[in-house]
Amino acid sequence: MLECLQTGVYFIDRSHRILFWNEGAEKITGHLRQDVLGRNIHEVLQPTDEDESEATQPRDSIVEVLKDGRPSISEVMLRHKAGHLVPARMRAVAIRNDHGTIIGAAESFEESVSAADWERRQEKLAGYGALDPTTGVLTENFLLSHLRESLRTFADCQVPFSVAWVHIERVEDIVARYGPGILPVLLRSVGQSLENSLRPTDFLGRKGEWDFMAILTECSRFDVDKVSERLKKSVQGVGIPWWGDRLHVAPTVGAATVQAEDTIESLMARVDHSMDRGTAGGGNRKSA
């Protein structure tokens, strides 16, 4: 039964070695059981941010359970084997022998966003020709139609929204070093990570060659900085395995919130200005 669950389940011993890894864990992380059994959990669930102190890391909860025996629940970002990030809820419990001694720990986890619902929506949008085939996010034309609709809604009901533009830095250098085959892998990983960082009510699309744009519904000027920071960190957390190396990318994020009498041109001009300020500052930064 545990083998076939679509919820991820795995066990580790006191040395942090993986003893069990089920089908759900394979599906959510992309790591096959034959590749992880016997390995240290630190090698499989790697940190998703260079500064581990800023957020709970995927392996933290189960390691803490080994120390104190107390069950834990945490919301984390898992790094998929392909490189993109997946939001997940993880529950860890201690495993004890007949004498009550902790001999290992078990953790179950599932995606925070319903993968089945997301996949069904993606299939429908793909059927309508609304998805960019390389990145899996909305096409630029379809995204602009949502932007026009958001402007009409704001004019009628004053419901605020913001627009965030994510630019991937130094793509030409990456392609020159790793070859053109890295580009579609990079764009899809970044696109999926950004998608997983947004709410179901937001819209993410491709903009140009290696840029992305998000329409953040009901996002006011007081919230846009926080969302922009989350998008920046989601891209920084991407780690793409490539011929024995792990490639990381650097983003610049610009954003603006809708104002009275805005048109697409005036709103995007402020987004462009925000992006220019971030790029002038050396890239890999947020500017809103």
Residue frames relative to the residue before (quaternion, step in Angstrom):
aa qw qx qy qz dx dy dz
M 1.0000 0.0000 0.0000 0.0000 0.00 0.00 0.00
L 0.6660 0.4958 -0.3060 0.4659 3.58 0.91 -0.89
E 0.6072 0.5758 -0.3493 0.4215 3.57 1.05 -0.77
C 0.7723 0.4082 -0.1891 0.4485 3.57 0.89 -0.98
L 0.4627 0.6894 -0.4563 0.3200 3.63 1.19 -0.20
Q 0.3834 -0.7144 0.5363 0.2345 3.57 -1.05 0.79
T 0.5177 0.5423 -0.4189 0.5123 3.55 1.37 0.01
G 0.4547 -0.6913 0.4842 0.2845 3.60 -0.87 0.87
V 0.0355 0.7777 -0.6260 0.0461 3.58 -0.98 0.91
Y 0.1357 0.7757 -0.6127 0.0673 3.56 -0.99 0.81
F 0.2586 -0.7390 0.6032 0.1520 3.57 -1.30 0.50
I 0.0709 -0.7616 0.6387 0.0833 3.55 -1.24 0.53
D 0.4096 -0.6735 0.5435 0.2884 3.57 -1.25 0.41
R 0.7367 -0.4289 0.2715 0.4467 3.58 -1.24 -0.03
S 0.6456 0.4922 -0.3215 0.4873 3.60 1.24 -0.28
H 0.5134 -0.6756 0.3792 0.3690 3.56 1.37 0.20
R 0.4365 0.6797 -0.4744 0.3500 3.61 1.18 0.42
I 0.4415 -0.6954 0.5070 0.2538 3.56 -1.01 0.89
L 0.1610 -0.8112 0.5598 0.0511 3.58 -0.74 1.14
F 0.7910 0.0977 -0.0248 0.6034 3.58 1.19 -0.54
W 0.0450 0.7772 -0.6217 0.0862 3.58 -1.02 0.89
N 0.1812 -0.8517 0.4839 0.0873 3.60 -0.29 1.20
E 0.7518 -0.3982 0.2770 0.4467 3.58 -1.35 -0.01
G 0.6350 0.5416 -0.3317 0.4398 3.56 0.99 -0.81
A 0.6417 0.5143 -0.3182 0.4716 3.57 1.03 -0.80
E 0.6205 0.5371 -0.3350 0.4629 3.58 1.06 -0.74
K 0.6942 0.4974 -0.2826 0.4368 3.56 0.84 -1.02
I 0.7135 0.4697 -0.2665 0.4465 3.59 0.86 -0.95
T 0.7834 0.3445 -0.1730 0.4876 3.60 0.94 -0.85
G 0.4293 -0.6988 0.4682 0.3288 3.60 1.15 -0.54
H 0.5908 0.5644 -0.3662 0.4453 3.61 1.29 -0.10
L 0.3242 -0.7513 0.5454 0.1813 3.59 -0.72 1.07
R 0.6099 -0.6014 0.3690 0.3609 3.56 -1.07 0.75
Q 0.6430 0.5307 -0.3422 0.4334 3.60 0.98 -0.73
D 0.6737 0.4890 -0.2944 0.4694 3.56 1.23 -0.39
V 0.7604 0.3936 -0.2025 0.4753 3.60 1.16 -0.45
L 0.5497 0.6282 -0.4129 0.3643 3.62 1.08 -0.54
G 0.7944 0.2546 -0.2283 0.5019 3.55 -0.85 1.05
R 0.6140 0.5463 -0.3544 0.4460 3.59 1.24 -0.25
N 0.5656 -0.5798 0.4632 0.3598 3.56 -1.25 0.40
I 0.5528 -0.6385 0.4216 0.3300 3.58 -0.93 0.91
H 0.5966 0.5784 -0.3589 0.4251 3.62 1.14 -0.59
E 0.6521 0.5152 -0.3169 0.4571 3.59 1.15 -0.53
V 0.7137 0.4524 -0.2453 0.4752 3.57 1.13 -0.62
L 0.7559 0.2412 -0.1441 0.5913 3.59 0.84 -0.99
Q 0.0593 -0.8469 0.5282 -0.0162 3.53 0.24 1.32
P 0.6408 -0.5197 0.3857 0.4130 3.60 -1.19 0.45
T 0.3332 -0.7554 0.5343 0.1814 3.58 -1.09 0.73
D 0.7537 0.2317 -0.1640 0.5928 3.58 1.26 0.04
E 0.5648 -0.6209 0.4193 0.3458 3.57 -1.02 0.77
D 0.7286 0.3435 -0.2152 0.5521 3.57 1.09 -0.68
E 0.2289 -0.8276 0.4985 0.1191 3.56 0.00 1.30
S 0.5896 0.5995 -0.3732 0.3919 3.60 1.17 -0.36
E 0.6194 0.5957 -0.3418 0.3803 3.59 1.18 -0.47
A 0.8173 0.0666 -0.0065 0.5723 3.61 1.06 -0.52
T 0.5887 -0.5534 0.4508 0.3794 3.52 -1.29 0.41
Q 0.2753 -0.7651 0.5613 0.1543 3.56 -0.82 0.98
P 0.6767 -0.5513 0.3008 0.3842 3.60 -1.10 0.68
R 0.7442 0.4178 -0.2411 0.4620 3.60 0.94 -0.81
D 0.4678 0.7250 -0.4273 0.2699 3.61 1.25 -0.28
S 0.6925 0.5234 -0.3026 0.3936 3.56 0.77 -1.06
I 0.6971 0.4608 -0.2941 0.4640 3.59 0.86 -0.86
V 0.6189 0.5278 -0.3491 0.4653 3.61 1.08 -0.60
E 0.6439 0.5118 -0.3208 0.4696 3.60 1.03 -0.77
V 0.6174 0.5477 -0.3458 0.4465 3.59 1.04 -0.74
L 0.6155 0.5431 -0.3440 0.4559 3.60 1.03 -0.71
K 0.6838 0.4987 -0.2859 0.4494 3.58 1.09 -0.71
D 0.8454 0.1920 -0.0662 0.4940 3.58 0.72 -1.06
G 0.4564 -0.7304 0.4207 0.2851 3.61 1.25 -0.15
R 0.5608 0.6133 -0.3941 0.3926 3.59 1.23 -0.03
P 0.4841 -0.6605 0.4815 0.3123 3.65 -0.86 0.88
S 0.0801 -0.8051 0.5867 0.0341 3.57 -1.11 0.59
I 0.1486 -0.7403 0.6480 0.0996 3.54 -1.31 0.53
S 0.0678 0.8117 -0.5753 0.0743 3.59 -0.81 0.93
E 0.3225 -0.6959 0.6082 0.2045 3.53 -1.28 0.58
V 0.0554 0.8181 -0.5636 0.0998 3.60 -0.58 1.14
M 0.3686 -0.6489 0.5958 0.2967 3.52 -1.41 -0.04
L 0.2170 -0.7699 0.5904 0.1079 3.57 -0.69 1.12
R 0.3135 -0.7127 0.5846 0.2279 3.56 -1.08 0.66
H 0.3592 -0.7331 0.5439 0.1944 3.57 -0.62 1.16
K 0.6361 -0.5367 0.3815 0.4021 3.59 -1.14 0.54
A 0.6630 0.5137 -0.3002 0.4544 3.59 1.10 -0.71
G 0.6603 -0.5517 0.2913 0.4181 3.58 1.26 -0.14
H 0.6647 0.5084 -0.3283 0.4381 3.60 1.04 -0.62
L 0.4907 -0.6695 0.4865 0.2727 3.55 -1.31 0.35
V 0.1465 -0.7782 0.6092 0.0439 3.54 -1.12 0.82
P 0.3405 -0.7338 0.5409 0.2303 3.64 -0.70 0.98
A 0.0316 0.8189 -0.5681 0.0754 3.58 -0.85 0.95
R 0.2779 -0.6998 0.6270 0.1995 3.53 -1.31 0.47
M 0.1103 -0.8203 0.5611 0.0037 3.56 -0.71 1.14
R 0.1114 -0.7767 0.6191 0.0310 3.56 -1.01 0.93
A 0.0615 -0.8210 0.5674 -0.0147 3.58 -0.62 1.15
V 0.0232 -0.7795 0.6259 -0.0067 3.58 -1.08 0.81
A 0.4950 -0.6492 0.4917 0.3030 3.54 -1.21 0.56
I 0.2567 -0.7129 0.6275 0.1792 3.57 -1.27 0.54
R 0.0878 -0.8190 0.5670 0.0000 3.58 -0.69 1.12
N 0.4404 -0.6582 0.5323 0.2991 3.56 -1.25 0.46
D 0.7631 -0.3851 0.2530 0.4531 3.59 -1.28 -0.06
H 0.6841 0.4711 -0.2815 0.4805 3.58 1.19 -0.45
G 0.5739 -0.6189 0.3704 0.3878 3.59 1.27 0.03
T 0.4905 0.6584 -0.4330 0.3720 3.58 1.27 0.11
I 0.4476 -0.6825 0.5068 0.2776 3.57 -0.96 0.86
I 0.0731 -0.8171 0.5718 0.0031 3.57 -0.67 1.13
G 0.7986 -0.0561 0.0406 0.5978 3.58 1.25 -0.11
A 0.2751 -0.7413 0.5798 0.1966 3.56 -1.27 -0.25
A 0.2157 -0.7520 0.6107 0.1224 3.53 -1.26 0.56
E 0.0555 -0.7893 0.6108 0.0307 3.54 -1.12 0.65
S 0.1348 -0.7499 0.6420 0.0862 3.53 -1.07 0.84
F 0.0215 0.8063 -0.5902 0.0342 3.57 -1.09 0.63
E 0.0465 -0.7769 0.6278 0.0094 3.51 -1.25 0.60
E 0.5992 -0.5649 0.4215 0.3797 3.53 -1.21 0.49
S 0.4980 -0.6739 0.4617 0.2910 3.55 -0.95 0.88
V 0.7159 0.3310 -0.2145 0.5761 3.57 1.12 -0.67
S 0.5327 -0.6457 0.4411 0.3237 3.56 -0.93 0.89
A 0.3406 -0.7665 0.5105 0.1894 3.57 -0.40 1.22
A 0.6315 0.5470 -0.3396 0.4320 3.59 1.00 -0.80
D 0.6652 0.4919 -0.3043 0.4722 3.59 0.92 -0.91
W 0.6517 0.5216 -0.3128 0.4532 3.56 0.97 -0.88
E 0.6675 0.5043 -0.3053 0.4548 3.58 0.94 -0.88
R 0.6342 0.5227 -0.3328 0.4624 3.59 1.03 -0.76
R 0.6513 0.5048 -0.3145 0.4713 3.57 0.97 -0.84
Q 0.6450 0.5248 -0.3228 0.4521 3.59 0.96 -0.84
E 0.6449 0.5251 -0.3237 0.4512 3.58 0.97 -0.82
K 0.6537 0.5082 -0.3139 0.4646 3.58 0.98 -0.83
L 0.6799 0.4906 -0.2945 0.4586 3.57 0.86 -0.96
A 0.6224 0.5326 -0.3389 0.4626 3.58 1.04 -0.74
G 0.6395 0.5358 -0.3142 0.4530 3.56 1.06 -0.78
Y 0.6862 0.4552 -0.2687 0.4997 3.57 1.17 -0.58
G 0.4782 -0.6764 0.4345 0.3537 3.58 1.25 -0.10
A 0.4633 0.7122 -0.4157 0.3246 3.58 1.24 0.44
L 0.6749 0.4808 -0.2962 0.4750 3.62 1.24 -0.13
D 0.4485 -0.6524 0.5454 0.2752 3.51 -1.12 0.78
P 0.4355 -0.7488 0.4254 0.2621 3.65 -0.53 1.08
T 0.6492 0.5303 -0.3264 0.4367 3.60 1.10 -0.59
T 0.8066 0.3124 -0.1368 0.4827 3.57 0.77 -1.04
G 0.4011 -0.7239 0.4743 0.3003 3.60 1.13 -0.55
V 0.6040 0.5168 -0.3741 0.4776 3.62 1.26 0.15
L 0.7303 -0.4290 0.2889 0.4463 3.58 -1.28 0.10
T 0.5126 -0.6053 0.5042 0.3414 3.54 -1.21 0.56
E 0.6401 -0.5367 0.3766 0.4004 3.58 -1.20 0.43
N 0.6494 0.5224 -0.3259 0.4462 3.61 0.95 -0.81
F 0.6724 0.4858 -0.3031 0.4690 3.57 0.93 -0.88
L 0.6313 0.5293 -0.3333 0.4585 3.57 1.04 -0.74
L 0.6529 0.5147 -0.3173 0.4562 3.60 0.97 -0.82
S 0.6060 0.5373 -0.3643 0.4598 3.60 1.10 -0.57
H 0.6332 0.4998 -0.3255 0.4932 3.60 1.09 -0.67
L 0.6260 0.5352 -0.3422 0.4523 3.59 1.04 -0.71
R 0.6412 0.5099 -0.3256 0.4721 3.60 0.97 -0.80
E 0.6529 0.5087 -0.3097 0.4681 3.57 1.00 -0.83
S 0.6386 0.5254 -0.3244 0.4592 3.59 1.01 -0.78
L 0.6401 0.5169 -0.3229 0.4677 3.59 1.04 -0.74
R 0.6442 0.5086 -0.3239 0.4704 3.59 1.00 -0.76
T 0.6463 0.5149 -0.3172 0.4654 3.57 1.00 -0.84
F 0.6467 0.5109 -0.3213 0.4665 3.58 1.00 -0.79
A 0.6521 0.5200 -0.3168 0.4516 3.59 0.97 -0.82
D 0.7171 0.4443 -0.2475 0.4766 3.60 1.02 -0.81
C 0.8428 0.2052 -0.0432 0.4957 3.58 0.85 -1.00
Q 0.3795 -0.7534 0.4628 0.2725 3.61 1.28 -0.09
V 0.3362 0.7091 -0.5379 0.3078 3.59 1.04 0.77
P 0.3418 -0.7831 0.4737 0.2131 3.62 -0.41 1.14
F 0.0353 0.7512 -0.6585 -0.0278 3.52 -1.35 0.35
S 0.2350 -0.7538 0.5956 0.1477 3.53 -1.29 0.34
V 0.2702 -0.7312 0.6022 0.1727 3.53 -1.31 0.36
A 0.0961 -0.7864 0.6094 0.0325 3.57 -0.90 0.98
W 0.1655 -0.7701 0.6128 0.0631 3.54 -0.99 0.92
V 0.1167 -0.7973 0.5916 0.0258 3.58 -0.75 1.09
H 0.0891 -0.7974 0.5967 0.0075 3.56 -0.65 1.17
I 0.2990 -0.7444 0.5720 0.1709 3.59 -0.89 0.96
E 0.3525 -0.7829 0.4843 0.1683 3.54 -0.59 1.21
R 0.8850 0.1186 -0.0706 0.4446 3.53 -1.35 0.57
V 0.1592 0.8096 -0.5462 0.1442 3.57 0.94 0.87
E 0.6116 0.5603 -0.3546 0.4317 3.59 1.01 -0.77
D 0.6549 0.5058 -0.3134 0.4659 3.60 0.98 -0.81
I 0.6337 0.5327 -0.3274 0.4555 3.58 1.02 -0.80
V 0.6724 0.4884 -0.2937 0.4723 3.57 0.92 -0.95
A 0.6383 0.5278 -0.3317 0.4516 3.60 1.00 -0.78
R 0.7075 0.4601 -0.2665 0.4656 3.59 1.00 -0.75
Y 0.8128 0.2983 -0.1214 0.4855 3.58 0.85 -1.02
G 0.5547 -0.6121 0.3971 0.4000 3.60 1.23 -0.22
P 0.6476 -0.5660 0.3491 0.3720 3.60 -1.16 0.54
G 0.5606 0.6287 -0.3846 0.3777 3.60 1.17 -0.44
I 0.6042 0.5773 -0.3585 0.4162 3.58 1.19 -0.45
L 0.5799 0.6556 -0.3734 0.3073 3.59 1.07 -0.71
P 0.7069 0.4291 -0.3069 0.4711 3.68 0.70 -0.87
V 0.6142 0.5370 -0.3503 0.4600 3.60 1.09 -0.64
L 0.6478 0.5213 -0.3041 0.4649 3.56 0.97 -0.92
L 0.6975 0.4834 -0.2845 0.4459 3.60 0.78 -1.02
R 0.6625 0.4896 -0.3218 0.4667 3.59 0.94 -0.77
S 0.6476 0.5183 -0.3282 0.4520 3.61 0.94 -0.80
V 0.6622 0.4872 -0.3037 0.4815 3.57 0.95 -0.87
G 0.6587 0.5247 -0.3120 0.4399 3.58 0.91 -0.89
Q 0.6762 0.4811 -0.2958 0.4731 3.59 0.93 -0.86
S 0.6335 0.5234 -0.3361 0.4602 3.60 1.01 -0.74
L 0.6538 0.4980 -0.3105 0.4775 3.58 0.96 -0.85
E 0.6340 0.5351 -0.3269 0.4526 3.58 0.95 -0.87
N 0.6966 0.4751 -0.2707 0.4645 3.57 0.94 -0.87
S 0.6521 0.5098 -0.3137 0.4652 3.59 1.25 -0.30
L 0.6628 0.5025 -0.2904 0.4731 3.57 1.28 -0.24
R 0.5487 -0.5902 0.4767 0.3512 3.54 -1.30 0.27
P 0.6366 -0.5337 0.3770 0.4096 3.63 -1.17 0.38
T 0.6682 0.5112 -0.3026 0.4479 3.61 1.15 -0.53
D 0.5958 0.5536 -0.3692 0.4497 3.61 1.25 -0.18
F 0.2809 -0.7481 0.5776 0.1667 3.56 -1.29 0.33
L 0.0862 -0.7913 0.6051 0.0129 3.55 -0.91 0.99
G 0.0624 0.8056 -0.5864 0.0567 3.56 -0.90 0.91
R 0.5597 -0.5759 0.4731 0.3622 3.52 -1.33 0.19
K 0.0849 -0.7800 0.6192 0.0316 3.56 -1.10 0.76
G 0.8251 0.0042 -0.0337 0.5640 3.55 -0.37 1.19
E 0.7948 -0.3389 0.2235 0.4511 3.56 -1.23 -0.48
W 0.8278 -0.0241 0.0517 0.5581 3.60 0.72 -1.02
D 0.5119 0.5909 -0.4460 0.4358 3.52 0.99 0.92
F 0.1892 -0.7548 0.6175 0.1144 3.54 -1.29 0.47
M 0.1203 -0.7813 0.6073 0.0790 3.55 -1.19 0.57
A 0.1417 -0.7923 0.5913 0.0506 3.56 -0.99 0.90
I 0.2333 -0.7152 0.6402 0.1559 3.54 -1.12 0.80
L 0.1674 -0.8132 0.5562 0.0373 3.54 -0.49 1.27
T 0.2430 -0.8150 0.5112 0.1240 3.55 -0.10 1.29
E 0.8453 0.0983 -0.1122 0.5131 3.56 -1.14 0.78
C 0.4699 0.6456 -0.4481 0.4020 3.57 1.10 0.76
S 0.2045 -0.8099 0.5426 0.0879 3.57 -0.41 1.23
R 0.6981 -0.4535 0.3395 0.4379 3.58 -1.30 0.04
F 0.6184 0.5452 -0.3444 0.4491 3.58 1.23 -0.39
D 0.7247 0.4313 -0.2273 0.4870 3.59 1.22 -0.49
V 0.5751 0.6637 -0.3770 0.2943 3.56 1.10 -0.67
D 0.6085 0.5582 -0.3677 0.4277 3.63 1.02 -0.62
K 0.6584 0.5130 -0.3020 0.4605 3.54 0.97 -0.90
V 0.6662 0.4882 -0.3065 0.4732 3.59 0.93 -0.86
S 0.6366 0.5322 -0.3302 0.4500 3.59 0.96 -0.83
E 0.6392 0.5213 -0.3198 0.4663 3.55 1.02 -0.80
R 0.6465 0.5149 -0.3210 0.4625 3.58 1.00 -0.80
L 0.6457 0.5100 -0.3223 0.4681 3.59 0.99 -0.79
K 0.6393 0.5293 -0.3264 0.4523 3.58 0.97 -0.83
K 0.6881 0.4777 -0.2868 0.4647 3.57 0.90 -0.91
S 0.6145 0.5500 -0.3611 0.4354 3.60 1.05 -0.66
V 0.6623 0.4757 -0.3053 0.4918 3.60 1.05 -0.71
Q 0.6433 0.5165 -0.3280 0.4603 3.59 0.97 -0.78
G 0.6688 0.5159 -0.3012 0.4426 3.59 1.13 -0.57
V 0.4938 0.6523 -0.4344 0.3768 3.58 1.26 -0.18
G 0.0257 0.7811 -0.6233 0.0267 3.56 -0.97 0.90
I 0.1319 -0.8356 0.5326 0.0273 3.58 -0.22 1.28
P 0.3115 -0.7467 0.5511 0.2044 3.62 -0.61 1.06
W 0.1028 0.8052 -0.5713 0.1213 3.56 -0.74 1.03
W 0.8314 -0.2137 0.0868 0.5056 3.56 -0.38 1.33
G 0.7771 -0.3655 0.1678 0.4842 3.53 0.76 1.10
D 0.6597 0.4434 -0.3036 0.5253 3.57 1.29 -0.09
R 0.2501 -0.7338 0.5976 0.2045 3.57 -1.29 0.18
L 0.2330 -0.8170 0.5217 0.0781 3.51 -0.44 1.29
H 0.1059 -0.7653 0.6331 0.0483 3.56 -0.99 0.93
V 0.2270 -0.7810 0.5704 0.1145 3.55 -1.12 0.67
A 0.3244 -0.7396 0.5638 0.1731 3.54 -1.25 0.54
P 0.1709 -0.8087 0.5555 0.0902 3.63 -0.78 0.96
T 0.1559 -0.6893 0.6804 0.1940 3.48 -1.43 0.20
V 0.1361 -0.8046 0.5769 0.0358 3.58 -0.82 1.02
G 0.0435 -0.7688 0.6379 0.0121 3.55 -0.93 0.99
A 0.0068 -0.8192 0.5725 -0.0327 3.59 -1.05 0.67
A 0.0136 -0.7699 0.6377 0.0174 3.54 -1.29 0.44
T 0.3366 -0.7265 0.5709 0.1818 3.54 -1.24 0.64
V 0.5795 -0.6153 0.4139 0.3380 3.56 -1.02 0.84
Q 0.1303 -0.7704 0.6211 0.0620 3.53 -1.17 0.73
A 0.6843 -0.4721 0.3536 0.4288 3.56 -1.28 0.31
E 0.8372 0.1703 -0.1674 0.4920 3.55 -1.09 0.88
D 0.3565 0.7430 -0.4994 0.2672 3.62 1.18 0.32
T 0.1598 -0.7052 0.6765 0.1395 3.50 -1.33 0.55
I 0.6844 -0.4273 0.3467 0.4782 3.57 -1.25 0.04
E 0.6628 0.5273 -0.3090 0.4327 3.57 0.95 -0.91
S 0.6993 0.4649 -0.2913 0.4582 3.61 0.83 -0.90
L 0.6433 0.5156 -0.3227 0.4649 3.57 1.02 -0.78
M 0.6951 0.4651 -0.2814 0.4706 3.58 0.88 -0.94
A 0.5764 0.5688 -0.3873 0.4407 3.61 1.14 -0.48
R 0.6670 0.4742 -0.3077 0.4854 3.60 1.01 -0.75
V 0.6109 0.5240 -0.3516 0.4782 3.59 1.08 -0.65
D 0.6378 0.5243 -0.3176 0.4663 3.59 0.98 -0.87
H 0.6553 0.5114 -0.3099 0.4614 3.58 0.95 -0.88
S 0.6366 0.5192 -0.3185 0.4730 3.57 1.02 -0.81
M 0.6597 0.5011 -0.3029 0.4711 3.57 0.99 -0.84
D 0.6347 0.5351 -0.3327 0.4473 3.59 0.99 -0.81
R 0.6393 0.5181 -0.3293 0.4630 3.59 1.02 -0.76
G 0.6579 0.5032 -0.3123 0.4652 3.58 1.01 -0.76
T 0.6668 0.4947 -0.3001 0.4697 3.58 0.98 -0.85
A 0.6400 0.5289 -0.3226 0.4545 3.59 1.04 -0.79
G 0.6699 0.4985 -0.2944 0.4649 3.54 1.19 -0.52
G 0.6919 -0.4968 0.2682 0.4499 3.57 1.27 0.21
G 0.5262 -0.6468 0.4145 0.3646 3.58 1.26 0.07
N 0.7665 0.3493 -0.2767 0.4625 3.53 -1.39 -0.04
R 0.6328 0.4934 -0.3544 0.4800 3.55 0.90 0.87
K 0.4374 -0.6675 0.5469 0.2530 3.50 -1.40 0.19
S 0.0497 0.7824 -0.6199 0.0336 3.54 -1.06 0.79
A 0.0781 0.8082 -0.5762 0.0936 3.56 -0.60 1.14
